Every structure is written in C-alpha cells, then in structure tokens.
C-alpha cells in the first residue's frame, strides 16, 4: 500500500475529492515521533517566556 495524490488516485466517478485536498497533499511530515514542539516549549519555559496563548491560524 502507498499514498497517492488524489489527482493520481483511481477514484470512482461519483467521488469528488475535497476542495482543498491539493493544498493538504503538499504538506510533509517531519517525523513520526517528533517532539520538537515540546522541546521548544521547554526551552521557552526555561527562558521565562509564555508558552500558552491564543492560537493564530494563517492561511
């Protein structure tokens, strides 16, 4: 089994891919067990900086 981009997948004619699937398919995974964000938060705490706050989403 392998992952295929929706444009190359043999989808039935009645199935339409989600509208923004092409954008999502360009994302890559940095690591399966990556804990870099936890390490970064630990670093911020050590420096006395806040680690919690409102989430800001940028599209």
N, CA, C and O atoms as a Tripos MOL2 file, in Angstrom:
@<TRIPOS>MOLECULE
protein
  236   235    59     0     0
PROTEIN
NO_CHARGES

@<TRIPOS>ATOM
      1 N           0.8320   -1.1630    0.0000 N.3       1 UNK1
      2 CA          0.0000    0.0000    0.0000 C.3       1 UNK1
      3 C           0.8850    1.2380    0.0000 C.2       1 UNK1
      4 O           1.9490    1.2530    0.6200 O.2       1 UNK1
      5 N           0.4410    2.2660   -0.6940 N.am      2 UNK2
      6 CA          1.1800    3.5230   -0.7050 C.3       2 UNK2
      7 C           0.1930    4.6800   -0.7820 C.2       2 UNK2
      8 O          -0.9720    4.5050   -1.1380 O.2       2 UNK2
      9 N           0.6810    5.8500   -0.4450 N.am      3 UNK3
     10 CA         -0.1480    7.0450   -0.5360 C.3       3 UNK3
     11 C          -0.0450    7.6180   -1.9370 C.2       3 UNK3
     12 O           1.0370    7.6660   -2.5220 O.2       3 UNK3
     13 N          -1.1680    8.0460   -2.4660 N.am      4 UNK4
     14 CA         -1.1810    8.6680   -3.7850 C.3       4 UNK4
     15 C          -1.8860   10.0080   -3.6800 C.2       4 UNK4
     16 O          -2.8150   10.1790   -2.8910 O.2       4 UNK4
     17 N          -1.4410   10.9310   -4.4690 N.am      5 UNK5
     18 CA         -2.1500   12.2000   -4.5390 C.3       5 UNK5
     19 C          -3.4950   11.9480   -5.2100 C.2       5 UNK5
     20 O          -3.6170   11.0780   -6.0720 O.2       5 UNK5
     21 N          -4.4930   12.7110   -4.8090 N.am      6 UNK6
     22 CA         -5.8500   12.4770   -5.3000 C.3       6 UNK6
     23 C          -5.9400   12.5780   -6.8200 C.2       6 UNK6
     24 O          -6.7760   11.9210   -7.4400 O.2       6 UNK6
     25 N          -5.0900   13.3900   -7.4120 N.am      7 UNK7
     26 CA         -5.1390   13.5340   -8.8640 C.3       7 UNK7
     27 C          -4.7110   12.2390   -9.5740 C.2       7 UNK7
     28 O          -5.1100   11.9970  -10.7130 O.2       7 UNK7
     29 N          -3.9010   11.4120   -8.9040 N.am      8 UNK8
     30 CA         -3.4290   10.1650   -9.4960 C.3       8 UNK8
     31 C          -4.1920    8.9360   -9.0130 C.2       8 UNK8
     32 O          -4.0020    7.8340   -9.5280 O.2       8 UNK8
     33 N          -5.0510    9.1330   -8.0240 N.am      9 UNK9
     34 CA         -5.8090    8.0020   -7.4830 C.3       9 UNK9
     35 C          -6.9370    7.6270   -8.4360 C.2       9 UNK9
     36 O          -7.5480    8.4910   -9.0650 O.2       9 UNK9
     37 N          -7.1980    6.3480   -8.5320 N.am     10 UNK10
     38 CA         -8.2900    5.8560   -9.3770 C.3      10 UNK10
     39 C          -9.5810    5.9070   -8.5620 C.2      10 UNK10
     40 O         -10.0160    4.8990   -8.0060 O.2      10 UNK10
     41 N         -10.1820    7.0840   -8.4990 N.am     11 UNK11
     42 CA        -11.4070    7.2670   -7.7340 C.3      11 UNK11
     43 C         -12.6150    6.9560   -8.6030 C.2      11 UNK11
     44 O         -12.5930    7.2210   -9.8050 O.2      11 UNK11
     45 N         -13.6610    6.4020   -8.0190 N.am     12 UNK12
     46 CA        -14.8990    6.2060   -8.7810 C.3      12 UNK12
     47 C         -15.4170    7.5570   -9.2740 C.2      12 UNK12
     48 O         -15.1670    8.5820   -8.6400 O.2      12 UNK12
     49 N         -16.1160    7.5660  -10.3700 N.am     13 UNK13
     50 CA        -16.5660    8.8260  -10.9770 C.3      13 UNK13
     51 C         -17.4980    9.6210  -10.0690 C.2      13 UNK13
     52 O         -17.5810   10.8440  -10.1910 O.2      13 UNK13
     53 N         -18.2060    8.9420   -9.1540 N.am     14 UNK14
     54 CA        -19.1300    9.6630   -8.2730 C.3      14 UNK14
     55 C         -18.4380   10.2690   -7.0480 C.2      14 UNK14
     56 O         -19.0850   10.9490   -6.2520 O.2      14 UNK14
     57 N         -17.1380   10.0340   -6.8900 N.am     15 UNK15
     58 CA        -16.3910   10.5650   -5.7460 C.3      15 UNK15
     59 C         -15.6230   11.8060   -6.1790 C.2      15 UNK15
     60 O         -14.8180   11.7680   -7.1090 O.2      15 UNK15
     61 N         -15.8900   12.9040   -5.4830 N.am     16 UNK16
     62 CA        -15.1690   14.1480   -5.7390 C.3      16 UNK16
     63 C         -14.2260   14.4100   -4.5720 C.2      16 UNK16
     64 O         -14.6590   14.3790   -3.4200 O.2      16 UNK16
     65 N         -12.9510   14.6650   -4.8390 N.am     17 UNK17
     66 CA        -12.0190   14.9690   -3.7460 C.3      17 UNK17
     67 C         -12.4370   16.2620   -3.0410 C.2      17 UNK17
     68 O         -13.0560   17.1250   -3.6610 O.2      17 UNK17
     69 N         -12.1090   16.4060   -1.7610 N.am     18 UNK18
     70 CA        -12.4110   17.6560   -1.0490 C.3      18 UNK18
     71 C         -11.7730   18.8580   -1.7410 C.2      18 UNK18
     72 O         -10.7610   18.7290   -2.4310 O.2      18 UNK18
     73 N         -12.3690   20.0100   -1.5500 N.am     19 UNK19
     74 CA        -11.9660   21.2220   -2.2580 C.3      19 UNK19
     75 C         -10.4970   21.5920   -2.0600 C.2      19 UNK19
     76 O          -9.8400   21.9730   -3.0290 O.2      19 UNK19
     77 N          -9.9670   21.4970   -0.8650 N.am     20 UNK20
     78 CA         -8.5950   21.9440   -0.5850 C.3      20 UNK20
     79 C          -7.6190   20.7790   -0.4440 C.2      20 UNK20
     80 O          -6.5670   20.9330    0.1770 O.2      20 UNK20
     81 N          -7.9410   19.6410   -0.9980 N.am     21 UNK21
     82 CA         -7.0850   18.4640   -0.8240 C.3      21 UNK21
     83 C          -5.6940   18.6840   -1.4390 C.2      21 UNK21
     84 O          -4.7020   18.1870   -0.9060 O.2      21 UNK21
     85 N          -5.6160   19.4090   -2.5300 N.am     22 UNK22
     86 CA         -4.3130   19.6380   -3.1730 C.3      22 UNK22
     87 C          -3.3650   20.3760   -2.2300 C.2      22 UNK22
     88 O          -2.1720   20.0780   -2.1850 O.2      22 UNK22
     89 N          -3.9000   21.3450   -1.4730 N.am     23 UNK23
     90 CA         -3.0620   22.0660   -0.5050 C.3      23 UNK23
     91 C          -2.5840   21.1300    0.5950 C.2      23 UNK23
     92 O          -1.4180   21.1720    0.9860 O.2      23 UNK23
     93 N          -3.4730   20.2920    1.0900 N.am     24 UNK24
     94 CA         -3.1050   19.3640    2.1600 C.3      24 UNK24
     95 C          -2.0960   18.3340    1.6810 C.2      24 UNK24
     96 O          -1.2280   17.9160    2.4470 O.2      24 UNK24
     97 N          -2.1990   17.9280    0.4440 N.am     25 UNK25
     98 CA         -1.2920   16.9070   -0.0830 C.3      25 UNK25
     99 C           0.1330   17.4210   -0.2450 C.2      25 UNK25
    100 O           1.0530   16.6250   -0.4370 O.2      25 UNK25
    101 N           0.3310   18.7230   -0.1730 N.am     26 UNK26
    102 CA          1.6840   19.2690   -0.2950 C.3      26 UNK26
    103 C           2.3970   19.3380    1.0530 C.2      26 UNK26
    104 O           3.5930   19.6230    1.1060 O.2      26 UNK26
    105 N           1.6680   19.0790    2.1470 N.am     27 UNK27
    106 CA          2.2860   19.0930    3.4740 C.3      27 UNK27
    107 C           3.1540   17.8650    3.6570 C.2      27 UNK27
    108 O           2.8490   16.8010    3.1180 O.2      27 UNK27
    109 N           4.2190   17.9990    4.4020 N.am     28 UNK28
    110 CA          5.0560   16.8410    4.7090 C.3      28 UNK28
    111 C           5.1310   16.6400    6.2120 C.2      28 UNK28
    112 O           4.9420   17.5700    6.9970 O.2      28 UNK28
    113 N           5.4060   15.4240    6.5840 N.am     29 UNK29
    114 CA          5.5200   15.0780    7.9930 C.3      29 UNK29
    115 C           6.9920   15.1100    8.3590 C.2      29 UNK29
    116 O           7.8140   14.4690    7.7040 O.2      29 UNK29
    117 N           7.3310   15.8600    9.4120 N.am     30 UNK30
    118 CA          8.7270   15.9910    9.8160 C.3      30 UNK30
    119 C           9.2560   14.7550   10.5070 C.2      30 UNK30
    120 O          10.4360   14.4300   10.3770 O.2      30 UNK30
    121 N           8.4160   14.0720   11.2290 N.am     31 UNK31
    122 CA          8.8460   12.8710   11.9320 C.3      31 UNK31
    123 C           7.6710   12.2120   12.6160 C.2      31 UNK31
    124 O           6.7750   12.8890   13.1200 O.2      31 UNK31
    125 N           7.6750   10.9030   12.6350 N.am     32 UNK32
    126 CA          6.5630   10.1800   13.2300 C.3      32 UNK32
    127 C           6.5090   10.4300   14.7290 C.2      32 UNK32
    128 O           5.4280   10.6190   15.2870 O.2      32 UNK32
    129 N           7.6570   10.4310   15.3790 N.am     33 UNK33
    130 CA          7.7060   10.6500   16.8240 C.3      33 UNK33
    131 C           8.3840   11.9700   17.1620 C.2      33 UNK33
    132 O           9.0530   12.0920   18.1880 O.2      33 UNK33
    133 N           8.2080   12.9330   16.3100 N.am     34 UNK34
    134 CA          8.8760   14.2210   16.5130 C.3      34 UNK34
    135 C           8.3230   14.9080   17.7530 C.2      34 UNK34
    136 O           7.1100   15.0520   17.9090 O.2      34 UNK34
    137 N           9.2130   15.3240   18.6200 N.am     35 UNK35
    138 CA          8.8000   16.0480   19.8240 C.3      35 UNK35
    139 C           9.4320   17.4410   19.8590 C.2      35 UNK35
    140 O           9.6540   18.0140   20.9260 O.2      35 UNK35
    141 N           9.7110   17.9650   18.6790 N.am     36 UNK36
    142 CA         10.4090   19.2440   18.6160 C.3      36 UNK36
    143 C           9.5900   20.3780   19.2140 C.2      36 UNK36
    144 O          10.1690   21.3100   19.7730 O.2      36 UNK36
    145 N           8.2670   20.3350   19.1160 N.am     37 UNK37
    146 CA          7.4550   21.3980   19.7070 C.3      37 UNK37
    147 C           7.5160   21.3460   21.2310 C.2      37 UNK37
    148 O           7.5770   22.3890   21.8830 O.2      37 UNK37
    149 N           7.5010   20.1440   21.8040 N.am     38 UNK38
    150 CA          7.6150   20.0130   23.2600 C.3      38 UNK38
    151 C           8.9780   20.5200   23.7250 C.2      38 UNK38
    152 O           9.0740   21.1900   24.7530 O.2      38 UNK38
    153 N          10.0250   20.2060   22.9770 N.am     39 UNK39
    154 CA         11.3630   20.6910   23.3250 C.3      39 UNK39
    155 C          11.4190   22.2170   23.2360 C.2      39 UNK39
    156 O          12.0300   22.8730   24.0800 O.2      39 UNK39
    157 N          10.7840   22.7680   22.2190 N.am     40 UNK40
    158 CA         10.7620   24.2200   22.0520 C.3      40 UNK40
    159 C          10.0090   24.8770   23.2100 C.2      40 UNK40
    160 O          10.4480   25.9020   23.7310 O.2      40 UNK40
    161 N           8.8780   24.2910   23.6140 N.am     41 UNK41
    162 CA          8.1330   24.8350   24.7520 C.3      41 UNK41
    163 C           8.9570   24.7550   26.0370 C.2      41 UNK41
    164 O           8.9360   25.6820   26.8460 O.2      41 UNK41
    165 N           9.6790   23.6560   26.2250 N.am     42 UNK42
    166 CA         10.5600   23.5420   27.3960 C.3      42 UNK42
    167 C          11.6050   24.6580   27.3930 C.2      42 UNK42
    168 O          11.8860   25.2640   28.4270 O.2      42 UNK42
    169 N          12.1690   24.9180   26.2250 N.am     43 UNK43
    170 CA         13.1690   25.9840   26.0890 C.3      43 UNK43
    171 C          12.5570   27.3420   26.4520 C.2      43 UNK43
    172 O          13.1700   28.1320   27.1710 O.2      43 UNK43
    173 N          11.3410   27.6060   25.9480 N.am     44 UNK44
    174 CA         10.6790   28.8740   26.2600 C.3      44 UNK44
    175 C          10.4410   29.0130   27.7590 C.2      44 UNK44
    176 O          10.6380   30.0880   28.3250 O.2      44 UNK44
    177 N          10.0140   27.9200   28.4060 N.am     45 UNK45
    178 CA          9.7940   27.9540   29.8590 C.3      45 UNK45
    179 C          11.0960   28.2560   30.6000 C.2      45 UNK45
    180 O          11.1120   29.0510   31.5400 O.2      45 UNK45
    181 N          12.1800   27.6210   30.1740 N.am     46 UNK46
    182 CA         13.4870   27.8540   30.8040 C.3      46 UNK46
    183 C          13.9000   29.3210   30.6900 C.2      46 UNK46
    184 O          14.5490   29.8640   31.5840 O.2      46 UNK46
    185 N          13.5190   29.9500   29.5890 N.am     47 UNK47
    186 CA         13.8600   31.3550   29.3660 C.3      47 UNK47
    187 C          12.8520   32.3020   30.0110 C.2      47 UNK47
    188 O          13.0010   33.5210   29.9270 O.2      47 UNK47
    189 N          11.8130   31.7370   30.6620 N.am     48 UNK48
    190 CA         10.8200   32.5740   31.3260 C.3      48 UNK48
    191 C           9.7910   33.1850   30.3960 C.2      48 UNK48
    192 O           9.1590   34.1830   30.7420 O.2      48 UNK48
    193 N           9.6140   32.6020   29.2220 N.am     49 UNK49
    194 CA          8.6530   33.1260   28.2540 C.3      49 UNK49
    195 C           7.3540   32.3290   28.3120 C.2      49 UNK49
    196 O           7.3690   31.1500   28.6670 O.2      49 UNK49
    197 N           6.2280   32.9590   27.9690 N.am     50 UNK50
    198 CA          4.9500   32.2410   27.9980 C.3      50 UNK50
    199 C           4.8840   31.1840   26.8950 C.2      50 UNK50
    200 O           5.3940   31.3780   25.7920 O.2      50 UNK50
    201 N           4.2470   30.0710   27.2210 N.am     51 UNK51
    202 CA          4.1010   29.0010   26.2250 C.3      51 UNK51
    203 C           2.6480   28.7730   25.8500 C.2      51 UNK51
    204 O           2.3550   28.0100   24.9300 O.2      51 UNK51
    205 N           1.7430   29.4230   26.5500 N.am     52 UNK52
    206 CA          0.3210   29.2890   26.2410 C.3      52 UNK52
    207 C          -0.1960   30.6330   25.7630 C.2      52 UNK52
    208 O           0.2910   31.6820   26.1840 O.2      52 UNK52
    209 N          -1.1610   30.5970   24.9010 N.am     53 UNK53
    210 CA         -1.7440   31.8270   24.4030 C.3      53 UNK53
    211 C          -2.7350   31.4970   23.3150 C.2      53 UNK53
    212 O          -2.9380   30.3270   22.9900 O.2      53 UNK53
    213 N          -3.3500   32.5070   22.7540 N.am     54 UNK54
    214 CA         -4.3330   32.2470   21.7000 C.3      54 UNK54
    215 C          -3.6490   31.6780   20.4540 C.2      54 UNK54
    216 O          -2.5480   32.0870   20.0850 O.2      54 UNK54
    217 N          -4.3250   30.7370   19.8270 N.am     55 UNK55
    218 CA         -3.8040   30.1590   18.5870 C.3      55 UNK55
    219 C          -4.0770   31.1260   17.4460 C.2      55 UNK55
    220 O          -5.1620   31.7010   17.3570 O.2      55 UNK55
    221 N          -3.1060   31.3030   16.5860 N.am     56 UNK56
    222 CA         -3.2540   32.1660   15.4210 C.3      56 UNK56
    223 C          -3.0520   31.3030   14.1910 C.2      56 UNK56
    224 O          -1.9820   30.7280   13.9910 O.2      56 UNK56
    225 N          -4.0850   31.2170   13.3720 N.am     57 UNK57
    226 CA         -4.0170   30.4090   12.1610 C.3      57 UNK57
    227 C          -3.7930   31.3250   10.9650 C.2      57 UNK57
    228 O          -4.4750   32.3390   10.8140 O.2      57 UNK57
    229 N          -2.8500   30.9690   10.1310 N.am     58 UNK58
    230 CA         -2.5230   31.7560    8.9490 C.3      58 UNK58
    231 C          -2.7550   30.8910    7.7270 C.2      58 UNK58
    232 O          -2.2040   29.7960    7.6090 O.2      58 UNK58
    233 N          -3.5640   31.3840    6.8350 N.am     59 UNK59
    234 CA         -3.8240   30.6420    5.5920 C.3      59 UNK59
    235 C          -3.1910   31.3310    4.4290 C.2      59 UNK59
    236 O          -3.2990   30.8580    3.2970 O.2      59 UNK59
@<TRIPOS>BOND
     1     1     2 1
     2     2     3 1
     3     3     4 2
     4     3     5 am
     5     5     6 1
     6     6     7 1
     7     7     8 2
     8     7     9 am
     9     9    10 1
    10    10    11 1
    11    11    12 2
    12    11    13 am
    13    13    14 1
    14    14    15 1
    15    15    16 2
    16    15    17 am
    17    17    18 1
    18    18    19 1
    19    19    20 2
    20    19    21 am
    21    21    22 1
    22    22    23 1
    23    23    24 2
    24    23    25 am
    25    25    26 1
    26    26    27 1
    27    27    28 2
    28    27    29 am
    29    29    30 1
    30    30    31 1
    31    31    32 2
    32    31    33 am
    33    33    34 1
    34    34    35 1
    35    35    36 2
    36    35    37 am
    37    37    38 1
    38    38    39 1
    39    39    40 2
    40    39    41 am
    41    41    42 1
    42    42    43 1
    43    43    44 2
    44    43    45 am
    45    45    46 1
    46    46    47 1
    47    47    48 2
    48    47    49 am
    49    49    50 1
    50    50    51 1
    51    51    52 2
    52    51    53 am
    53    53    54 1
    54    54    55 1
    55    55    56 2
    56    55    57 am
    57    57    58 1
    58    58    59 1
    59    59    60 2
    60    59    61 am
    61    61    62 1
    62    62    63 1
    63    63    64 2
    64    63    65 am
    65    65    66 1
    66    66    67 1
    67    67    68 2
    68    67    69 am
    69    69    70 1
    70    70    71 1
    71    71    72 2
    72    71    73 am
    73    73    74 1
    74    74    75 1
    75    75    76 2
    76    75    77 am
    77    77    78 1
    78    78    79 1
    79    79    80 2
    80    79    81 am
    81    81    82 1
    82    82    83 1
    83    83    84 2
    84    83    85 am
    85    85    86 1
    86    86    87 1
    87    87    88 2
    88    87    89 am
    89    89    90 1
    90    90    91 1
    91    91    92 2
    92    91    93 am
    93    93    94 1
    94    94    95 1
    95    95    96 2
    96    95    97 am
    97    97    98 1
    98    98    99 1
    99    99   100 2
   100    99   101 am
   101   101   102 1
   102   102   103 1
   103   103   104 2
   104   103   105 am
   105   105   106 1
   106   106   107 1
   107   107   108 2
   108   107   109 am
   109   109   110 1
   110   110   111 1
   111   111   112 2
   112   111   113 am
   113   113   114 1
   114   114   115 1
   115   115   116 2
   116   115   117 am
   117   117   118 1
   118   118   119 1
   119   119   120 2
   120   119   121 am
   121   121   122 1
   122   122   123 1
   123   123   124 2
   124   123   125 am
   125   125   126 1
   126   126   127 1
   127   127   128 2
   128   127   129 am
   129   129   130 1
   130   130   131 1
   131   131   132 2
   132   131   133 am
   133   133   134 1
   134   134   135 1
   135   135   136 2
   136   135   137 am
   137   137   138 1
   138   138   139 1
   139   139   140 2
   140   139   141 am
   141   141   142 1
   142   142   143 1
   143   143   144 2
   144   143   145 am
   145   145   146 1
   146   146   147 1
   147   147   148 2
   148   147   149 am
   149   149   150 1
   150   150   151 1
   151   151   152 2
   152   151   153 am
   153   153   154 1
   154   154   155 1
   155   155   156 2
   156   155   157 am
   157   157   158 1
   158   158   159 1
   159   159   160 2
   160   159   161 am
   161   161   162 1
   162   162   163 1
   163   163   164 2
   164   163   165 am
   165   165   166 1
   166   166   167 1
   167   167   168 2
   168   167   169 am
   169   169   170 1
   170   170   171 1
   171   171   172 2
   172   171   173 am
   173   173   174 1
   174   174   175 1
   175   175   176 2
   176   175   177 am
   177   177   178 1
   178   178   179 1
   179   179   180 2
   180   179   181 am
   181   181   182 1
   182   182   183 1
   183   183   184 2
   184   183   185 am
   185   185   186 1
   186   186   187 1
   187   187   188 2
   188   187   189 am
   189   189   190 1
   190   190   191 1
   191   191   192 2
   192   191   193 am
   193   193   194 1
   194   194   195 1
   195   195   196 2
   196   195   197 am
   197   197   198 1
   198   198   199 1
   199   199   200 2
   200   199   201 am
   201   201   202 1
   202   202   203 1
   203   203   204 2
   204   203   205 am
   205   205   206 1
   206   206   207 1
   207   207   208 2
   208   207   209 am
   209   209   210 1
   210   210   211 1
   211   211   212 2
   212   211   213 am
   213   213   214 1
   214   214   215 1
   215   215   216 2
   216   215   217 am
   217   217   218 1
   218   218   219 1
   219   219   220 2
   220   219   221 am
   221   221   222 1
   222   222   223 1
   223   223   224 2
   224   223   225 am
   225   225   226 1
   226   226   227 1
   227   227   228 2
   228   227   229 am
   229   229   230 1
   230   230   231 1
   231   231   232 2
   232   231   233 am
   233   233   234 1
   234   234   235 1
   235   235   236 2
@<TRIPOS>SUBSTRUCTURE
     1 UNK1         2 RESIDUE 1 A UNK
     2 UNK2         6 RESIDUE 1 A UNK
     3 UNK3        10 RESIDUE 1 A UNK
     4 UNK4        14 RESIDUE 1 A UNK
     5 UNK5        18 RESIDUE 1 A UNK
     6 UNK6        22 RESIDUE 1 A UNK
     7 UNK7        26 RESIDUE 1 A UNK
     8 UNK8        30 RESIDUE 1 A UNK
     9 UNK9        34 RESIDUE 1 A UNK
    10 UNK10       38 RESIDUE 1 A UNK
    11 UNK11       42 RESIDUE 1 A UNK
    12 UNK12       46 RESIDUE 1 A UNK
    13 UNK13       50 RESIDUE 1 A UNK
    14 UNK14       54 RESIDUE 1 A UNK
    15 UNK15       58 RESIDUE 1 A UNK
    16 UNK16       62 RESIDUE 1 A UNK
    17 UNK17       66 RESIDUE 1 A UNK
    18 UNK18       70 RESIDUE 1 A UNK
    19 UNK19       74 RESIDUE 1 A UNK
    20 UNK20       78 RESIDUE 1 A UNK
    21 UNK21       82 RESIDUE 1 A UNK
    22 UNK22       86 RESIDUE 1 A UNK
    23 UNK23       90 RESIDUE 1 A UNK
    24 UNK24       94 RESIDUE 1 A UNK
    25 UNK25       98 RESIDUE 1 A UNK
    26 UNK26      102 RESIDUE 1 A UNK
    27 UNK27      106 RESIDUE 1 A UNK
    28 UNK28      110 RESIDUE 1 A UNK
    29 UNK29      114 RESIDUE 1 A UNK
    30 UNK30      118 RESIDUE 1 A UNK
    31 UNK31      122 RESIDUE 1 A UNK
    32 UNK32      126 RESIDUE 1 A UNK
    33 UNK33      130 RESIDUE 1 A UNK
    34 UNK34      134 RESIDUE 1 A UNK
    35 UNK35      138 RESIDUE 1 A UNK
    36 UNK36      142 RESIDUE 1 A UNK
    37 UNK37      146 RESIDUE 1 A UNK
    38 UNK38      150 RESIDUE 1 A UNK
    39 UNK39      154 RESIDUE 1 A UNK
    40 UNK40      158 RESIDUE 1 A UNK
    41 UNK41      162 RESIDUE 1 A UNK
    42 UNK42      166 RESIDUE 1 A UNK
    43 UNK43      170 RESIDUE 1 A UNK
    44 UNK44      174 RESIDUE 1 A UNK
    45 UNK45      178 RESIDUE 1 A UNK
    46 UNK46      182 RESIDUE 1 A UNK
    47 UNK47      186 RESIDUE 1 A UNK
    48 UNK48      190 RESIDUE 1 A UNK
    49 UNK49      194 RESIDUE 1 A UNK
    50 UNK50      198 RESIDUE 1 A UNK
    51 UNK51      202 RESIDUE 1 A UNK
    52 UNK52      206 RESIDUE 1 A UNK
    53 UNK53      210 RESIDUE 1 A UNK
    54 UNK54      214 RESIDUE 1 A UNK
    55 UNK55      218 RESIDUE 1 A UNK
    56 UNK56      222 RESIDUE 1 A UNK
    57 UNK57      226 RESIDUE 1 A UNK
    58 UNK58      230 RESIDUE 1 A UNK
    59 UNK59      234 RESIDUE 1 A UNK
